[in-house]
Amino acid sequence: MISRYTRPQMGHIWTDENKFRMWLAVEVAATETLAEAGRVPAEAARAIRNKADFNLARIQAIEEEVKHDVIAFTTAVAEKIGAPHSRWLHYGLTSNDVVDTAQALQVREASLLLLKGLERLRDVLRRRAFEFQHTPMIGRTHGIHAEPITFGLKLANWYAETNRNLARLERAAEEMRVGKLSGAVGNLAHLEPELEERICARLGLQAAAVSSQVIQRDRHAHYLATLAVIASTLDKVATEVRHLQRTEVREAEEFFSAKQKGSSAMPHKRNPVACEQISGLARVVRANAQAALENVALWHERDISHSSVERVILPDSTILLDYMLHRAANLIDTLLVYPKRMRANLESTGGLIFSGQLLLDLAEAGMSREDAYRLVQKHAMRAWKGGECFHDLVAQDKQIAKRLSGKQLERAFELKRQLRNVDKIFARVFGKAASKRR
């Protein structure tokens, strides 16, 4: 299922072919920069630029013998370059100078795709928020009817969170946009800091101010934790839609195509399968963030306990989140919404949801809050248990009638009064100009 929906660009980023292309880009950038500084012969740099290439099968065959992927890579590339210029390939570098710097290039490519996915989701949420800006529904706390909201407010909340996630990912991706060519223990024994900076700049990266043999993994932990936060937002949206699709609620549901089937045994079933996939995959992304946190603590200037982990969690998390963003945007874009059902559920408790407003109005009319609460709760519990109409019960109460006129009582039950500030909230979320245009 995932392979059918995930954009091929994201999967390509993490292929062995692309990984080695990124390694080659680092090697060529290093050689050309060193040639400009007079550290490598110019003709060698030209030869490496023009001839450097590899055959994936050849790298894999060499690695079977040497059991070292970077040595296998440099050997295969050196065969393509040929003597005598191949001796200048990888000059002054250690394995992780190439691996970590190239990984930053892969993460940068992956982040651009994830940002585009977030932008698409944000735009869909914005459009549908305005579509249902004034569609009333019941707000629920602890799963219980509370007070009225609009479906547009729910979508606006998701929009604002998606905007925050965009900003988070931009920051986390920028922290990952660093390379290092500081050598085996990070002391720049073979290259000057200025050369490291120039090589990184050639690749569109910043040079890490200080490193060991590796770029420090707090950056990676932060990045993957950010992906986990985004996945959790999508889980939150999916969980809410799953609730709204429950048979007893039926206020919204996933789009269900004409030929789609929900169950092998029950022809009536319309299941929230996209939402359940999103919620399930969010668990994987969150678990990967935990693995990234474990990678921060390495022995001394480097061990390789993080390496095998990252070969799994970086591709998996970015590919999964790309898929989840695609699914979530489609989910919201095609979401079936039922305003009449929302209104019916809103009115199903006979006005109980206005108890808070009635409490405030009685207090404002001179009744103590304690007496008002006790009085309103008495009628609310009777309506709750007996199925009577709360509005009718309070309308017959002489103590309430002494404080509130018939008109004032009706005002306590006005839906419009509860939702009078929706436009102002939208102006805060989307900007005043956007709200006015709508």
Contacts in CASP RR format, 6 or more apart in sequence:
PFRMAT RR
TARGET T0000
AUTHOR 0000-0000-0000
METHOD contacts of the structure
MODEL  1
MISRYTRPQMGHIWTDENKFRMWLAVEVAATETLAEAGRVPAEAARAIRN
KADFNLARIQAIEEEVKHDVIAFTTAVAEKIGAPHSRWLHYGLTSNDVVD
TAQALQVREASLLLLKGLERLRDVLRRRAFEFQHTPMIGRTHGIHAEPIT
FGLKLANWYAETNRNLARLERAAEEMRVGKLSGAVGNLAHLEPELEERIC
ARLGLQAAAVSSQVIQRDRHAHYLATLAVIASTLDKVATEVRHLQRTEVR
EAEEFFSAKQKGSSAMPHKRNPVACEQISGLARVVRANAQAALENVALWH
ERDISHSSVERVILPDSTILLDYMLHRAANLIDTLLVYPKRMRANLESTG
GLIFSGQLLLDLAEAGMSREDAYRLVQKHAMRAWKGGECFHDLVAQDKQI
AKRLSGKQLERAFELKRQLRNVDKIFARVFGKAASKRR
1 277 0 8 1.000
2 319 0 8 1.000
2 320 0 8 1.000
2 323 0 8 1.000
5 323 0 8 1.000
5 326 0 8 1.000
5 327 0 8 1.000
6 319 0 8 1.000
6 322 0 8 1.000
6 323 0 8 1.000
6 326 0 8 1.000
7 113 0 8 1.000
7 322 0 8 1.000
7 326 0 8 1.000
9 113 0 8 1.000
10 110 0 8 1.000
10 113 0 8 1.000
10 318 0 8 1.000
10 319 0 8 1.000
10 322 0 8 1.000
11 315 0 8 1.000
11 319 0 8 1.000
12 18 0 8 1.000
13 106 0 8 1.000
13 109 0 8 1.000
13 110 0 8 1.000
13 113 0 8 1.000
13 315 0 8 1.000
13 318 0 8 1.000
14 106 0 8 1.000
14 110 0 8 1.000
14 314 0 8 1.000
14 315 0 8 1.000
14 318 0 8 1.000
14 319 0 8 1.000
16 56 0 8 1.000
16 59 0 8 1.000
17 56 0 8 1.000
18 106 0 8 1.000
19 102 0 8 1.000
19 106 0 8 1.000
20 54 0 8 1.000
20 56 0 8 1.000
20 59 0 8 1.000
20 73 0 8 1.000
22 102 0 8 1.000
22 103 0 8 1.000
22 105 0 8 1.000
22 106 0 8 1.000
23 70 0 8 1.000
23 73 0 8 1.000
23 98 0 8 1.000
23 99 0 8 1.000
23 102 0 8 1.000
24 52 0 8 1.000
24 53 0 8 1.000
24 54 0 8 1.000
24 77 0 8 1.000
25 102 0 8 1.000
25 105 0 8 1.000
25 203 0 8 1.000
26 97 0 8 1.000
26 98 0 8 1.000
26 101 0 8 1.000
26 102 0 8 1.000
26 105 0 8 1.000
26 199 0 8 1.000
26 203 0 8 1.000
27 48 0 8 1.000
27 52 0 8 1.000
27 74 0 8 1.000
27 77 0 8 1.000
27 89 0 8 1.000
27 90 0 8 1.000
27 93 0 8 1.000
27 98 0 8 1.000
28 48 0 8 1.000
28 49 0 8 1.000
28 52 0 8 1.000
29 199 0 8 1.000
29 202 0 8 1.000
29 203 0 8 1.000
30 90 0 8 1.000
30 91 0 8 1.000
30 93 0 8 1.000
30 97 0 8 1.000
30 181 0 8 1.000
30 199 0 8 1.000
31 40 0 8 1.000
31 44 0 8 1.000
31 45 0 8 1.000
31 48 0 8 1.000
31 49 0 8 1.000
31 88 0 8 1.000
31 89 0 8 1.000
31 91 0 8 1.000
32 45 0 8 1.000
32 48 0 8 1.000
32 49 0 8 1.000
32 202 0 8 1.000
33 195 0 8 1.000
33 198 0 8 1.000
33 199 0 8 1.000
33 202 0 8 1.000
34 40 0 8 1.000
34 45 0 8 1.000
34 88 0 8 1.000
34 91 0 8 1.000
34 191 0 8 1.000
34 195 0 8 1.000
35 41 0 8 1.000
35 42 0 8 1.000
35 44 0 8 1.000
35 45 0 8 1.000
36 198 0 8 1.000
37 195 0 8 1.000
37 198 0 8 1.000
39 91 0 8 1.000
39 195 0 8 1.000
40 88 0 8 1.000
40 91 0 8 1.000
41 85 0 8 1.000
41 88 0 8 1.000
43 85 0 8 1.000
44 84 0 8 1.000
44 85 0 8 1.000
44 87 0 8 1.000
44 88 0 8 1.000
45 88 0 8 1.000
47 81 0 8 1.000
47 82 0 8 1.000
47 85 0 8 1.000
48 81 0 8 1.000
48 85 0 8 1.000
48 86 0 8 1.000
48 88 0 8 1.000
48 89 0 8 1.000
51 80 0 8 1.000
51 81 0 8 1.000
51 82 0 8 1.000
51 85 0 8 1.000
52 77 0 8 1.000
52 80 0 8 1.000
52 81 0 8 1.000
52 89 0 8 1.000
53 77 0 8 1.000
53 80 0 8 1.000
54 73 0 8 1.000
54 76 0 8 1.000
54 77 0 8 1.000
54 80 0 8 1.000
55 76 0 8 1.000
58 76 0 8 1.000
58 79 0 8 1.000
59 69 0 8 1.000
59 72 0 8 1.000
59 73 0 8 1.000
59 76 0 8 1.000
60 72 0 8 1.000
62 71 0 8 1.000
62 72 0 8 1.000
62 75 0 8 1.000
62 76 0 8 1.000
63 69 0 8 1.000
63 72 0 8 1.000
66 72 0 8 1.000
66 75 0 8 1.000
68 95 0 8 1.000
70 95 0 8 1.000
70 98 0 8 1.000
70 99 0 8 1.000
71 95 0 8 1.000
74 89 0 8 1.000
74 90 0 8 1.000
77 86 0 8 1.000
77 89 0 8 1.000
78 86 0 8 1.000
78 89 0 8 1.000
79 86 0 8 1.000
81 89 0 8 1.000
90 98 0 8 1.000
92 183 0 8 1.000
92 190 0 8 1.000
92 191 0 8 1.000
93 181 0 8 1.000
93 183 0 8 1.000
93 190 0 8 1.000
94 183 0 8 1.000
94 184 0 8 1.000
94 213 0 8 1.000
96 180 0 8 1.000
96 183 0 8 1.000
96 213 0 8 1.000
96 214 0 8 1.000
96 302 0 8 1.000
97 180 0 8 1.000
97 181 0 8 1.000
97 182 0 8 1.000
97 183 0 8 1.000
100 179 0 8 1.000
100 180 0 8 1.000
100 214 0 8 1.000
100 215 0 8 1.000
101 179 0 8 1.000
101 180 0 8 1.000
101 181 0 8 1.000
101 200 0 8 1.000
101 203 0 8 1.000
101 205 0 8 1.000
103 310 0 8 1.000
103 314 0 8 1.000
104 176 0 8 1.000
104 177 0 8 1.000
104 178 0 8 1.000
104 179 0 8 1.000
104 205 0 8 1.000
104 215 0 8 1.000
105 203 0 8 1.000
105 205 0 8 1.000
106 314 0 8 1.000
107 173 0 8 1.000
107 176 0 8 1.000
107 177 0 8 1.000
107 223 0 8 1.000
107 314 0 8 1.000
107 318 0 8 1.000
108 173 0 8 1.000
108 176 0 8 1.000
108 177 0 8 1.000
108 205 0 8 1.000
110 314 0 8 1.000
110 318 0 8 1.000
110 322 0 8 1.000
111 169 0 8 1.000
111 172 0 8 1.000
111 173 0 8 1.000
111 176 0 8 1.000
113 318 0 8 1.000
113 322 0 8 1.000
114 169 0 8 1.000
114 227 0 8 1.000
114 230 0 8 1.000
114 318 0 8 1.000
114 321 0 8 1.000
114 322 0 8 1.000
114 325 0 8 1.000
115 166 0 8 1.000
115 169 0 8 1.000
115 170 0 8 1.000
115 173 0 8 1.000
117 322 0 8 1.000
117 325 0 8 1.000
117 326 0 8 1.000
117 329 0 8 1.000
118 162 0 8 1.000
118 165 0 8 1.000
118 166 0 8 1.000
118 169 0 8 1.000
118 230 0 8 1.000
118 325 0 8 1.000
119 166 0 8 1.000
120 325 0 8 1.000
120 329 0 8 1.000
121 162 0 8 1.000
121 325 0 8 1.000
121 328 0 8 1.000
121 329 0 8 1.000
121 332 0 8 1.000
122 159 0 8 1.000
122 162 0 8 1.000
122 163 0 8 1.000
122 166 0 8 1.000
124 329 0 8 1.000
124 332 0 8 1.000
124 333 0 8 1.000
125 155 0 8 1.000
125 156 0 8 1.000
125 158 0 8 1.000
125 159 0 8 1.000
125 162 0 8 1.000
125 332 0 8 1.000
126 159 0 8 1.000
126 430 0 8 1.000
128 152 0 8 1.000
128 155 0 8 1.000
128 332 0 8 1.000
128 333 0 8 1.000
128 335 0 8 1.000
129 152 0 8 1.000
129 155 0 8 1.000
129 156 0 8 1.000
129 159 0 8 1.000
129 426 0 8 1.000
129 429 0 8 1.000
129 430 0 8 1.000
130 152 0 8 1.000
130 426 0 8 1.000
130 430 0 8 1.000
130 438 0 8 1.000
131 152 0 8 1.000
132 150 0 8 1.000
132 151 0 8 1.000
132 152 0 8 1.000
132 155 0 8 1.000
132 337 0 8 1.000
132 339 0 8 1.000
133 150 0 8 1.000
133 152 0 8 1.000
133 422 0 8 1.000
133 423 0 8 1.000
133 426 0 8 1.000
133 438 0 8 1.000
134 150 0 8 1.000
134 152 0 8 1.000
134 419 0 8 1.000
134 422 0 8 1.000
135 150 0 8 1.000
135 151 0 8 1.000
135 152 0 8 1.000
135 337 0 8 1.000
135 339 0 8 1.000
135 342 0 8 1.000
136 148 0 8 1.000
136 149 0 8 1.000
136 150 0 8 1.000
136 342 0 8 1.000
136 343 0 8 1.000
136 346 0 8 1.000
136 415 0 8 1.000
136 419 0 8 1.000
137 148 0 8 1.000
137 149 0 8 1.000
137 150 0 8 1.000
137 151 0 8 1.000
137 154 0 8 1.000
137 251 0 8 1.000
137 339 0 8 1.000
137 342 0 8 1.000
137 343 0 8 1.000
137 345 0 8 1.000
137 346 0 8 1.000
138 145 0 8 1.000
138 146 0 8 1.000
138 147 0 8 1.000
138 148 0 8 1.000
138 149 0 8 1.000
138 342 0 8 1.000
138 345 0 8 1.000
138 346 0 8 1.000
138 353 0 8 1.000
139 145 0 8 1.000
139 146 0 8 1.000
139 147 0 8 1.000
139 148 0 8 1.000
139 149 0 8 1.000
140 146 0 8 1.000
145 345 0 8 1.000
145 348 0 8 1.000
145 349 0 8 1.000
145 352 0 8 1.000
145 353 0 8 1.000
146 353 0 8 1.000
147 353 0 8 1.000
147 354 0 8 1.000
147 356 0 8 1.000
147 357 0 8 1.000
147 418 0 8 1.000
148 346 0 8 1.000
148 353 0 8 1.000
148 415 0 8 1.000
148 418 0 8 1.000
148 419 0 8 1.000
149 419 0 8 1.000
150 419 0 8 1.000
150 422 0 8 1.000
151 251 0 8 1.000
151 252 0 8 1.000
151 337 0 8 1.000
151 339 0 8 1.000
151 342 0 8 1.000
152 422 0 8 1.000
153 422 0 8 1.000
153 425 0 8 1.000
154 240 0 8 1.000
155 332 0 8 1.000
156 425 0 8 1.000
156 426 0 8 1.000
156 429 0 8 1.000
156 430 0 8 1.000
158 233 0 8 1.000
158 236 0 8 1.000
158 237 0 8 1.000
158 332 0 8 1.000
159 429 0 8 1.000
159 430 0 8 1.000
160 429 0 8 1.000
161 233 0 8 1.000
161 236 0 8 1.000
162 233 0 8 1.000
165 226 0 8 1.000
165 229 0 8 1.000
165 230 0 8 1.000
165 233 0 8 1.000
168 226 0 8 1.000
168 229 0 8 1.000
168 230 0 8 1.000
169 226 0 8 1.000
169 227 0 8 1.000
169 230 0 8 1.000
171 226 0 8 1.000
172 222 0 8 1.000
172 223 0 8 1.000
172 226 0 8 1.000
173 223 0 8 1.000
175 219 0 8 1.000
175 222 0 8 1.000
175 223 0 8 1.000
176 219 0 8 1.000
176 220 0 8 1.000
176 223 0 8 1.000
177 204 0 8 1.000
177 205 0 8 1.000
177 206 0 8 1.000
178 200 0 8 1.000
178 205 0 8 1.000
178 206 0 8 1.000
178 207 0 8 1.000
178 208 0 8 1.000
178 215 0 8 1.000
178 219 0 8 1.000
179 200 0 8 1.000
179 203 0 8 1.000
179 205 0 8 1.000
179 206 0 8 1.000
179 207 0 8 1.000
179 208 0 8 1.000
179 215 0 8 1.000
180 186 0 8 1.000
180 196 0 8 1.000
180 200 0 8 1.000
180 207 0 8 1.000
180 208 0 8 1.000
180 211 0 8 1.000
180 214 0 8 1.000
180 215 0 8 1.000
181 191 0 8 1.000
181 195 0 8 1.000
181 196 0 8 1.000
181 199 0 8 1.000
181 200 0 8 1.000
181 207 0 8 1.000
182 188 0 8 1.000
182 191 0 8 1.000
182 196 0 8 1.000
182 208 0 8 1.000
182 210 0 8 1.000
182 211 0 8 1.000
182 213 0 8 1.000
183 189 0 8 1.000
183 190 0 8 1.000
183 191 0 8 1.000
183 213 0 8 1.000
184 213 0 8 1.000
184 301 0 8 1.000
185 212 0 8 1.000
185 213 0 8 1.000
185 301 0 8 1.000
185 302 0 8 1.000
186 210 0 8 1.000
186 211 0 8 1.000
186 212 0 8 1.000
186 213 0 8 1.000
186 301 0 8 1.000
188 196 0 8 1.000
193 207 0 8 1.000
196 207 0 8 1.000
197 207 0 8 1.000
199 207 0 8 1.000
200 206 0 8 1.000
200 207 0 8 1.000
201 207 0 8 1.000
208 215 0 8 1.000
208 216 0 8 1.000
212 298 0 8 1.000
212 300 0 8 1.000
212 301 0 8 1.000
212 302 0 8 1.000
213 301 0 8 1.000
213 302 0 8 1.000
214 298 0 8 1.000
214 302 0 8 1.000
214 306 0 8 1.000
216 296 0 8 1.000
217 292 0 8 1.000
217 295 0 8 1.000
217 296 0 8 1.000
217 298 0 8 1.000
217 306 0 8 1.000
218 296 0 8 1.000
220 292 0 8 1.000
220 295 0 8 1.000
220 306 0 8 1.000
220 310 0 8 1.000
220 314 0 8 1.000
221 289 0 8 1.000
221 292 0 8 1.000
221 293 0 8 1.000
221 295 0 8 1.000
221 296 0 8 1.000
223 292 0 8 1.000
224 288 0 8 1.000
224 289 0 8 1.000
224 291 0 8 1.000
224 292 0 8 1.000
224 313 0 8 1.000
224 314 0 8 1.000
224 317 0 8 1.000
225 289 0 8 1.000
225 292 0 8 1.000
225 293 0 8 1.000
227 285 0 8 1.000
227 288 0 8 1.000
227 289 0 8 1.000
227 317 0 8 1.000
227 318 0 8 1.000
227 321 0 8 1.000
228 282 0 8 1.000
228 285 0 8 1.000
228 286 0 8 1.000
228 288 0 8 1.000
228 289 0 8 1.000
228 317 0 8 1.000
230 321 0 8 1.000
230 325 0 8 1.000
231 281 0 8 1.000
231 282 0 8 1.000
231 285 0 8 1.000
231 286 0 8 1.000
231 320 0 8 1.000
231 321 0 8 1.000
231 324 0 8 1.000
232 282 0 8 1.000
232 286 0 8 1.000
234 278 0 8 1.000
234 282 0 8 1.000
234 324 0 8 1.000
234 325 0 8 1.000
234 328 0 8 1.000
235 278 0 8 1.000
235 279 0 8 1.000
235 280 0 8 1.000
235 282 0 8 1.000
237 278 0 8 1.000
237 328 0 8 1.000
237 331 0 8 1.000
237 332 0 8 1.000
238 272 0 8 1.000
238 274 0 8 1.000
238 275 0 8 1.000
238 276 0 8 1.000
238 278 0 8 1.000
238 279 0 8 1.000
238 282 0 8 1.000
238 328 0 8 1.000
238 331 0 8 1.000
239 275 0 8 1.000
239 279 0 8 1.000
241 252 0 8 1.000
241 253 0 8 1.000
241 254 0 8 1.000
241 272 0 8 1.000
241 275 0 8 1.000
241 331 0 8 1.000
241 335 0 8 1.000
242 272 0 8 1.000
242 275 0 8 1.000
242 276 0 8 1.000
242 279 0 8 1.000
243 249 0 8 1.000
244 250 0 8 1.000
244 251 0 8 1.000
244 252 0 8 1.000
244 253 0 8 1.000
245 252 0 8 1.000
245 253 0 8 1.000
245 254 0 8 1.000
245 270 0 8 1.000
245 272 0 8 1.000
245 275 0 8 1.000
249 341 0 8 1.000
249 345 0 8 1.000
250 338 0 8 1.000
250 341 0 8 1.000
251 337 0 8 1.000
251 338 0 8 1.000
251 341 0 8 1.000
251 342 0 8 1.000
251 345 0 8 1.000
252 335 0 8 1.000
252 336 0 8 1.000
252 337 0 8 1.000
252 338 0 8 1.000
253 270 0 8 1.000
253 272 0 8 1.000
253 335 0 8 1.000
253 336 0 8 1.000
253 338 0 8 1.000
254 270 0 8 1.000
254 272 0 8 1.000
254 273 0 8 1.000
254 274 0 8 1.000
254 275 0 8 1.000
254 331 0 8 1.000
254 334 0 8 1.000
254 335 0 8 1.000
254 336 0 8 1.000
255 331 0 8 1.000
255 334 0 8 1.000
255 335 0 8 1.000
255 336 0 8 1.000
256 270 0 8 1.000
256 336 0 8 1.000
261 267 0 8 1.000
261 269 0 8 1.000
262 269 0 8 1.000
262 270 0 8 1.000
262 271 0 8 1.000
262 273 0 8 1.000
263 269 0 8 1.000
263 271 0 8 1.000
274 327 0 8 1.000
274 330 0 8 1.000
274 331 0 8 1.000
275 331 0 8 1.000
277 327 0 8 1.000
278 324 0 8 1.000
278 327 0 8 1.000
278 328 0 8 1.000
278 331 0 8 1.000
281 320 0 8 1.000
281 323 0 8 1.000
281 324 0 8 1.000
282 324 0 8 1.000
284 316 0 8 1.000
284 317 0 8 1.000
284 320 0 8 1.000
285 317 0 8 1.000
285 320 0 8 1.000
285 321 0 8 1.000
285 324 0 8 1.000
288 312 0 8 1.000
288 313 0 8 1.000
288 316 0 8 1.000
288 317 0 8 1.000
289 317 0 8 1.000
291 309 0 8 1.000
291 312 0 8 1.000
291 313 0 8 1.000
292 309 0 8 1.000
292 310 0 8 1.000
292 313 0 8 1.000
294 309 0 8 1.000
295 305 0 8 1.000
295 306 0 8 1.000
295 309 0 8 1.000
295 310 0 8 1.000
298 305 0 8 1.000
298 306 0 8 1.000
299 305 0 8 1.000
346 353 0 8 1.000
346 415 0 8 1.000
349 383 0 8 1.000
349 384 0 8 1.000
349 390 0 8 1.000
350 383 0 8 1.000
350 389 0 8 1.000
350 390 0 8 1.000
350 391 0 8 1.000
351 389 0 8 1.000
351 390 0 8 1.000
351 391 0 8 1.000
351 413 0 8 1.000
352 380 0 8 1.000
352 383 0 8 1.000
352 384 0 8 1.000
352 390 0 8 1.000
354 390 0 8 1.000
354 391 0 8 1.000
354 412 0 8 1.000
354 413 0 8 1.000
354 418 0 8 1.000
355 376 0 8 1.000
355 377 0 8 1.000
355 380 0 8 1.000
355 390 0 8 1.000
356 376 0 8 1.000
357 412 0 8 1.000
357 413 0 8 1.000
357 417 0 8 1.000
357 418 0 8 1.000
358 376 0 8 1.000
358 394 0 8 1.000
358 400 0 8 1.000
358 409 0 8 1.000
358 412 0 8 1.000
358 413 0 8 1.000
359 369 0 8 1.000
359 372 0 8 1.000
359 373 0 8 1.000
359 376 0 8 1.000
361 404 0 8 1.000
361 408 0 8 1.000
361 411 0 8 1.000
361 412 0 8 1.000
362 372 0 8 1.000
362 375 0 8 1.000
362 376 0 8 1.000
362 400 0 8 1.000
362 403 0 8 1.000
362 404 0 8 1.000
363 369 0 8 1.000
363 372 0 8 1.000
365 403 0 8 1.000
365 404 0 8 1.000
365 408 0 8 1.000
366 403 0 8 1.000
367 375 0 8 1.000
367 403 0 8 1.000
375 397 0 8 1.000
375 399 0 8 1.000
375 400 0 8 1.000
376 394 0 8 1.000
379 390 0 8 1.000
379 393 0 8 1.000
379 394 0 8 1.000
379 397 0 8 1.000
380 390 0 8 1.000
382 388 0 8 1.000
382 393 0 8 1.000
383 389 0 8 1.000
383 390 0 8 1.000
383 393 0 8 1.000
391 413 0 8 1.000
394 400 0 8 1.000
394 409 0 8 1.000
395 406 0 8 1.000
395 409 0 8 1.000
400 409 0 8 1.000
401 409 0 8 1.000
404 412 0 8 1.000
411 417 0 8 1.000
423 435 0 8 1.000
426 434 0 8 1.000
426 435 0 8 1.000
426 438 0 8 1.000
427 434 0 8 1.000
427 435 0 8 1.000
END
